[in-house]
Amino acid sequence: MSGRVLVVDDSEVIRQLIRVNLELEGFEVVTAADGAECLEVIRRVKPDVVTLDVVMPRLDGLRTAARLRATPDTSRVPIAIVSACTPADLDLGETVGVDGYLGKPFDPADLVALVRRLMAAAGELDDPLDGRLDARPGERPGGRPGGRPDRFRPERTERGDRG
């Protein structure tokens, strides 16, 4: 297996789409239907990366990310927002420590690339960017201990068919 991903989205169709695409690339995938379920599941499954939708019932993705960052056991798990976000959501994502963003609708290849990049930055995979993520001695790639990037770097997929 290439690593374990916790996929959090209130849409069962989206959860399954993400699951299938990541499993085809060798990832182990665990799913949750919202942020509250994510917080219940994460300690048990210990994922290498978490993907979060923003708009979900009970606990939205940005509040979930903030809680993950505030908890010592999960504070260094890479988090990607996979959602149709507003610019304000991106700003808040940066504030709470989200590591990447992929807009919906997305190309499955972009999803896989984002997950691989976050795992590489956390030291879970070999760096697919061939050394483009620089680390100082004693740090993992990404610039911070534990592999979190120095700053939020949104991953956006621009598609001409979105109007």
Order of alpha helices (4+ residues) and beta strands (2+ residues): beta-alpha-beta-alpha-beta-alpha-beta-alpha-beta-alpha
